[in-house]
């Protein structure tokens, strides 16, 4: 059995610092073999930078996934293109810098971690179902495949889960920053959860200072979002137990930690 921890979305300085200070303890307590984290909001002002990525790797993260903010910082793109520990959504156009999926070795087993973006209420990238179908066709001999589906619409996430049930080991949703309580093993053996949540300020609007989010909604005037980097913080995550022979999910457990 392989136990894989998925963490998301890590928001700003407080989210990064909370992961850095507590991930090792979580890994030891739950006997985690491999850590996936969504880092596309880890930089100050969202997006991801080399500095925020390397800080999270030093905390014990094995691979970082992305989303619609992956390419916010131009200076990060060369680093992303060369990295073998960061992936961006695979359904970007051909020739986009970076990798949409990467192979890793865990306990003598090969796994694929794949990043995919939804297209409902987000940028009109390639169809995620068609794109993932092609990737799975190329990776038939690898049993363990874990998908970060970075998407807005819950229906799109649920549909992806059922379509790929039995074809992948686990699919977890990111992007909405709100942890859902629908973790389950689907009928054909794929672990699924609509969204695993957020790492960052507890008393915030998706990691943003509440007064800024409220003012923007009330006055309808664009404001620059600022992350809330004070007060209690949280780590929301999920772990999957995967059978290394069959690639099927044996268990899924949703976790939430609050830190003063």
C-alpha positions in Angstrom: 0.0 0.0 0.0 1.1 3.6 -0.8 -0.3 6.5 1.2 -0.4 9.8 -0.7 -1.2 13.1 0.9 -2.8 15.9 -1.2 -2.8 19.5 0.1 -4.5 22.5 -1.4 -4.7 25.5 -2.2 -1.7 27.0 -0.3 -2.4 30.7 -0.1 0.2 33.3 0.5 2.8 33.7 3.2 0.7 32.4 6.0 -0.3 29.3 4.0 3.3 28.6 3.1 4.6 29.1 6.6 1.9 26.9 8.1 2.7 24.1 5.8 6.5 24.6 6.4 6.0 24.4 10.2 3.6 21.5 10.3 3.9 19.2 7.3 6.6 17.0 8.7 4.5 16.3 11.8 1.5 15.4 9.7 3.6 13.1 7.5 5.0 11.3 10.5 1.7 11.0 12.3 -0.2 9.5 9.2 2.7 7.6 7.7 2.7 9.5 4.4 4.8 8.2 1.5 4.4 11.1 -0.9 3.0 14.7 -0.9 1.3 16.6 -3.6 0.4 20.2 -3.0 -1.3 22.8 -5.2 0.9 25.9 -5.1 -0.6 28.2 -7.6 -1.6 30.8 -4.9 1.6 30.4 -2.8 3.3 33.6 -3.9 2.5 37.1 -2.5 -0.3 38.4 -4.6 -1.1 34.8 -5.8 0.5 32.9 -8.6 3.7 30.9 -7.9 7.4 31.9 -7.9 10.7 30.0 -7.6 11.0 31.3 -4.1 7.6 30.0 -2.9 8.0 26.7 -4.7 11.5 26.0 -3.2 10.2 27.0 0.3 7.4 24.4 -0.1 9.8 21.7 -1.4 12.0 22.4 1.7 8.9 21.7 3.9 8.6 18.2 2.4 6.3 18.6 -0.6 7.3 16.2 -3.4 5.4 17.8 -6.3 3.5 21.0 -6.9 0.5 21.4 -9.1 -0.9 24.5 -10.7 -4.0 26.1 -12.1 -5.3 29.3 -13.6 -2.7 31.4 -11.8 0.3 29.3 -12.8 1.7 31.8 -15.4 1.1 35.0 -13.5 4.8 35.8 -13.0 6.9 35.9 -16.2 10.1 35.2 -14.3 8.8 31.9 -13.1 8.1 30.4 -16.5 11.7 29.4 -17.3 12.0 27.7 -13.9 8.7 25.9 -14.5 9.8 24.7 -17.9 12.9 23.1 -16.5 11.4 21.7 -13.3 10.8 18.0 -12.7 8.8 18.7 -9.6 6.2 21.2 -10.7 3.3 20.6 -13.2 0.8 22.9 -14.8 -2.6 21.9 -16.3 -2.0 19.4 -19.1 -4.8 20.9 -21.3 -3.0 24.1 -22.1 -2.1 24.3 -25.8 0.7 22.3 -27.3 4.1 24.1 -26.8 3.1 25.7 -23.5 6.1 25.8 -21.1 6.2 23.2 -18.4 4.8 19.6 -18.0 1.2 18.6 -17.6 2.2 15.4 -15.8 5.3 13.8 -14.3 6.4 10.3 -13.3 7.7 9.6 -9.8 9.0 6.5 -8.0 7.5 5.6 -4.6 8.4 2.4 -2.7 9.5 0.7 -5.9 6.3 1.7 -7.7 5.9 4.2 -10.5 3.1 6.8 -10.3 1.9 9.6 -12.5 0.7 12.9 -11.1 -1.4 14.7 -13.6 -2.7 18.3 -13.4 -5.9 19.3 -15.4 -8.0 22.5 -15.6 -11.7 22.7 -15.8 -13.3 24.8 -18.5 -16.7 25.7 -16.9 -16.4 29.3 -15.7 -12.6 29.2 -16.3 -10.4 29.9 -19.3 -11.4 27.9 -22.4 -8.6 25.4 -22.6 -8.9 22.0 -24.3 -11.6 19.6 -23.1 -10.2 18.0 -19.9 -11.9 14.7 -20.6 -10.4 14.3 -24.1 -7.0 15.5 -22.9 -6.9 13.1 -20.0 -8.1 10.2 -22.3 -5.0 10.8 -24.4 -2.6 10.9 -21.5 -4.1 7.6 -20.1 -3.7 6.0 -23.5 0.1 6.8 -23.4 0.5 5.6 -19.8 -1.3 2.3 -19.8 1.5 0.4 -18.0 1.6 2.7 -15.0 -1.0 1.6 -12.5 -1.1 4.5 -10.1 -2.4 7.8 -11.5 -3.4 10.8 -9.3 -5.2 13.8 -10.8 -5.4 17.3 -9.5 -8.5 18.7 -11.2 -8.4 22.5 -10.8 -11.9 23.5 -11.6 -14.7 25.9 -10.5 -17.9 23.9 -11.2 -18.8 21.0 -8.8 -20.8 19.3 -11.6 -17.8 19.3 -13.9 -15.7 17.8 -11.1 -18.2 15.1 -10.3 -18.6 14.2 -14.0 -14.9 13.8 -14.4 -14.8 11.6 -11.4 -17.4 9.2 -12.7 -16.1 9.2 -16.3 -12.6 8.2 -15.1 -13.7 5.9 -12.3 -11.7 2.7 -12.5 -9.2 4.3 -15.0 -7.2 6.3 -12.4 -6.4 5.8 -8.7 -7.6 9.1 -7.3 -9.0 12.5 -8.5 -9.1 15.5 -6.1 -10.6 18.9 -6.8 -8.8 22.2 -6.2 -9.5 25.9 -6.9 -12.6 26.8 -4.8 -10.6 26.9 -1.5 -13.6 25.4 0.4 -13.3 21.8 1.6 -16.2 19.5 0.6 -17.4 16.5 2.6 -18.0 14.1 -0.3 -14.8 12.1 -0.1 -15.6 8.5 -1.3 -14.4 5.5 -3.2 -16.3 5.4 -6.5 -17.9 2.1 -7.7 -14.9 1.0 -9.8 -12.2 1.9 -7.3 -11.2 5.5 -7.8 -10.9 7.8 -4.8 -12.7 11.1 -5.2 -13.4 14.4 -3.5 -14.8 17.6 -5.1 -12.4 20.0 -3.3 -9.8 19.5 -0.6 -9.9 23.1 0.6 -7.2 25.7 1.5 -4.1 26.3 3.6 -4.0 29.8 4.9 -5.9 32.3 7.2 -9.0 30.8 8.9 -10.8 34.1 9.2 -10.5 35.1 5.5 -12.4 35.0 2.3 -10.6 32.2 0.5 -7.3 33.5 1.9 -8.0 37.2 1.2 -8.6 39.9 3.8 -12.4 39.9 4.4 -12.7 43.7 4.3 -11.2 43.8 0.8 -13.4 41.1 -0.5 -16.5 42.7 1.1 -15.7 46.2 -0.3 -15.2 44.7 -3.8 -18.5 42.9 -3.7 -20.4 45.9 -2.2 -19.0 48.7 -4.3 -18.4 46.7 -7.6 -15.1 48.5 -8.0 -12.0 46.3 -8.8 -9.5 46.1 -5.9 -6.2 44.4 -5.6 -6.7 41.4 -3.4 -4.3 41.1 -0.4 -3.8 37.8 1.4 -4.6 37.7 5.1 -1.4 36.7 6.8 -2.4 37.0 10.5 -4.5 35.1 13.0 -5.2 31.4 13.2 -4.3 29.3 10.1 -5.3 26.0 8.7 -4.2 23.1 6.6 -6.9 21.2 4.7 -5.9 18.1 2.9 -6.7 14.4 2.1 -4.8 11.2 1.9 -5.4 8.2 -0.3 -4.3 4.7 0.3 -3.5 3.0 -3.0 -2.9 -0.6 -3.8 0.4 -0.6 -5.7 -0.5 -3.8 -7.6 -3.9 -2.9 -8.9 -3.7 0.9 -8.7 -7.1 1.0 -7.0 -7.9 3.2 -4.0 -8.3 1.3 -0.7 -9.2 4.3 1.4 -9.6 8.1 1.4 -9.4 10.3 4.5 -10.2 14.0 4.7 -8.2 16.0 7.2 -8.4 19.6 8.7 -5.9 21.1 11.1 -6.2 24.5 12.9 -3.1 26.3 14.3 -3.1 29.3 16.6 
